[in-house]
Amino acid sequence: MDFARVELTDEDRAFQERARAFLADTVTEEMVRAERATGDGVIVELHRAMGVDGWLAAEASTAEDGGFTAVRRRIWDLERRRLGLPLERWGATLMILQAVRQYASPELLDEVLTRVFSGEVLFAMGYTEPGGGSDIATCKTRAVRDGDEWVINGQKMFTSGANVCQYVFLLTNTDPAGKRHRNLTMFLVPVETEGIEVHRLRTVDGDSTTITYYADVRIPDRYRLGDVDDGWTVLSGPLAAEHGATDPADVGLSDITTMSNFGMSMAISADLATAITARSGPDGRRDLDDDSVSYRLGRAYSRIEAALATPSLFGRVAIAQSMRDVAPELMDILGGQAVLPANSLGASAEPGDGPEYLFRWAPLLGIYGGTIDVFRNMIAQHILGLGRPTYVAPAK
Ligand SMILES: Cc1cc2nc3c(=O)[nH]c(=O)nc-3n(C[C@H](O)[C@H](O)[C@H](O)COP(=O)(O)OP(=O)(O)OC[C@H]3O[C@@H](n4cnc5c(N)ncnc54)[C@H](O)[C@@H]3O)c2cc1C
């Protein structure tokens, strides 16, 4: 691990100033509040403004292609996170974009690429199905060829953002009798196509996702990505990016695992809980001076620090598991007041920074993008070489 300080050049500082000025001029409290009321994971007006000002194209390109350097990418990331801006839809779009650039036909690239950069187009991930669960390769959504078109029928569960995105990166089955993983085909389906129905669902943490239905949806073959029945290859890049299974760039700046930024939210919540316990009560006593409180806070901090220092898939599991363990601990330390949103506790914090939000969010963090149980099995099988799990009932 590289703990070297990053020295910003004058140009990097100028870039940081420009990023701050753009966000200060464009972001309003009302925008942020409106997004929280829907949980849609994007502020459309802001996203378009970022497109017009060139931020999206630069973030979606490598430094060699005229995009951000690693340092500027991190600066831009931190500046947006400090303002608590929702980045979910754009984050998913960036993961999918690599597969679109690699596998889309020239006509499809012409249709979407400049509009992704301008902020008019976002992509949603359509993998999970109601009956298939974690094992997305069991996909039942059918795509059947009809001349130069495909007819799609099926249902997807948890296609987050299908209500605000323009295309779904859709996993379909093109050969139900075919070999597992060799019978799937990926499409980039325009959400406006007739036959698609999108139902929004709120989640317990205040975000939202959708259920999507596909009934005789007809799309031209140009929306296919990669070869027929080779969808697993097309999907592998975005899946690896979502699982955090890619190698972080060797510049000492990358998150060492996917969702590290979510781990930072835990640290902010713990700081908030500590600040509240450090206040003197009417009798002059501070909760923090109680040994059991300081012990439990100390234990929470050690878990957070350990999770944040753990790389790759191990870190992904450590962050999600620690959040599940730390959130109830912080709630318990604060007592009844913990159920209030952070900004009503008299502390300088945003609603999303408090233990009660962490408590509602923690279960989801261990589910989306793959559950922590599934990741544990992947670690056991693929990294520790412990063999394939059999899932048989234990012998009596
Ligand atoms: C808020 C939210 C947003 C989401 N967004 C998207 C999205 O945008 N696109 C998308 O395609 N999906 C999305 N998902 C779906 C998510 O990826 C799945 O929920 C997840 O992969 C688990 O699948 P499942 O819910 O069907 O649970 P199941 O797979 O049915 O699992 C049920 C239980 O069994 C356990 N289990 C299952 N398989 C194994 C195994 N092999 N080993 C050990 N334990 C196992 C699980 O850990 C879990 O506890 C989202 C989910 C949520 C909650």
The ligand as a MOL file (V3000), in Angstrom:
LIG
                    3D

  0  0  0     0  0            999 V3000
M  V30 BEGIN CTAB
M  V30 COUNTS 53 58 0 0 0
M  V30 BEGIN ATOM
M  V30 1 C -31.5750 -1.5740 -3.2130 0
M  V30 2 C -31.2190 -2.6150 -4.2280 0
M  V30 3 C -30.8020 -2.2100 -5.4830 0
M  V30 4 C -30.4930 -3.1670 -6.4540 0
M  V30 5 N -30.1440 -2.7500 -7.7200 0
M  V30 6 C -29.9730 -3.6560 -8.7100 0
M  V30 7 C -29.7810 -3.2580 -10.0670 0
M  V30 8 O -29.7010 -2.0650 -10.3680 0
M  V30 9 N -29.7260 -4.2010 -11.0240 0
M  V30 10 C -29.8250 -5.5390 -10.7360 0
M  V30 11 O -29.7610 -6.3500 -11.6580 0
M  V30 12 N -29.9760 -5.9750 -9.4470 0
M  V30 13 C -30.0730 -5.0490 -8.4420 0
M  V30 14 N -30.2740 -5.4670 -7.1450 0
M  V30 15 C -30.3930 -6.8810 -6.8780 0
M  V30 16 C -29.2800 -7.4630 -6.0500 0
M  V30 17 O -28.1000 -7.5840 -6.8040 0
M  V30 18 C -29.8170 -8.7940 -5.5200 0
M  V30 19 O -30.8380 -8.4820 -4.5630 0
M  V30 20 C -28.7670 -9.6300 -4.8950 0
M  V30 21 O -27.8410 -10.0660 -5.8660 0
M  V30 22 C -29.3630 -10.8550 -4.1550 0
M  V30 23 O -30.3220 -11.5000 -4.9190 0
M  V30 24 P -31.7570 -11.8120 -4.2870 0
M  V30 25 O -32.2830 -10.5570 -3.6800 0
M  V30 26 O -32.5750 -12.4480 -5.3430 0
M  V30 27 O -31.4940 -12.8190 -3.1110 0
M  V30 28 P -31.2480 -14.3890 -3.2000 0
M  V30 29 O -30.1860 -14.6860 -4.1950 0
M  V30 30 O -32.5560 -15.0720 -3.3560 0
M  V30 31 O -30.6420 -14.6600 -1.7760 0
M  V30 32 C -31.4410 -14.8910 -0.6210 0
M  V30 33 C -30.4930 -15.2240 0.5110 0
M  V30 34 O -29.7240 -16.4020 0.1900 0
M  V30 35 C -28.3260 -16.1140 0.2450 0
M  V30 36 N -27.6310 -16.7920 -0.8620 0
M  V30 37 C -28.0120 -16.8360 -2.1620 0
M  V30 38 N -27.0990 -17.5050 -2.9030 0
M  V30 39 C -26.1050 -17.8790 -2.0630 0
M  V30 40 C -24.8820 -18.5710 -2.2130 0
M  V30 41 N -24.4870 -19.0180 -3.4020 0
M  V30 42 N -24.1250 -18.7630 -1.1150 0
M  V30 43 C -24.5130 -18.3180 0.1000 0
M  V30 44 N -25.6680 -17.6580 0.3220 0
M  V30 45 C -26.4450 -17.4190 -0.7420 0
M  V30 46 C -28.2190 -14.6090 0.0730 0
M  V30 47 O -27.0610 -14.0960 0.6860 0
M  V30 48 C -29.4800 -14.1240 0.7800 0
M  V30 49 O -29.2580 -14.0300 2.1630 0
M  V30 50 C -30.5610 -4.5420 -6.1420 0
M  V30 51 C -30.9640 -4.9390 -4.8570 0
M  V30 52 C -31.2910 -4.0030 -3.9000 0
M  V30 53 C -31.7320 -4.4640 -2.5590 0
M  V30 END ATOM
M  V30 BEGIN BOND
M  V30 1 1 1 2
M  V30 2 1 2 3
M  V30 3 2 2 52
M  V30 4 2 3 4
M  V30 5 1 4 5
M  V30 6 1 4 50
M  V30 7 2 5 6
M  V30 8 1 6 7
M  V30 9 1 6 13
M  V30 10 2 7 8
M  V30 11 1 7 9
M  V30 12 1 9 10
M  V30 13 2 10 11
M  V30 14 1 10 12
M  V30 15 2 12 13
M  V30 16 1 13 14
M  V30 17 1 14 15
M  V30 18 1 14 50
M  V30 19 1 15 16
M  V30 20 1 16 17
M  V30 21 1 16 18
M  V30 22 1 18 19
M  V30 23 1 18 20
M  V30 24 1 20 21
M  V30 25 1 20 22
M  V30 26 1 22 23
M  V30 27 1 23 24
M  V30 28 2 24 25
M  V30 29 1 24 26
M  V30 30 1 24 27
M  V30 31 1 27 28
M  V30 32 2 28 29
M  V30 33 1 28 30
M  V30 34 1 28 31
M  V30 35 1 31 32
M  V30 36 1 32 33
M  V30 37 1 33 34
M  V30 38 1 33 48
M  V30 39 1 34 35
M  V30 40 1 35 36
M  V30 41 1 35 46
M  V30 42 1 36 37
M  V30 43 1 36 45
M  V30 44 2 37 38
M  V30 45 1 38 39
M  V30 46 1 39 40
M  V30 47 2 39 45
M  V30 48 1 40 41
M  V30 49 2 40 42
M  V30 50 1 42 43
M  V30 51 2 43 44
M  V30 52 1 44 45
M  V30 53 1 46 47
M  V30 54 1 46 48
M  V30 55 1 48 49
M  V30 56 2 50 51
M  V30 57 1 51 52
M  V30 58 1 52 53
M  V30 END BOND
M  V30 END CTAB
M  END
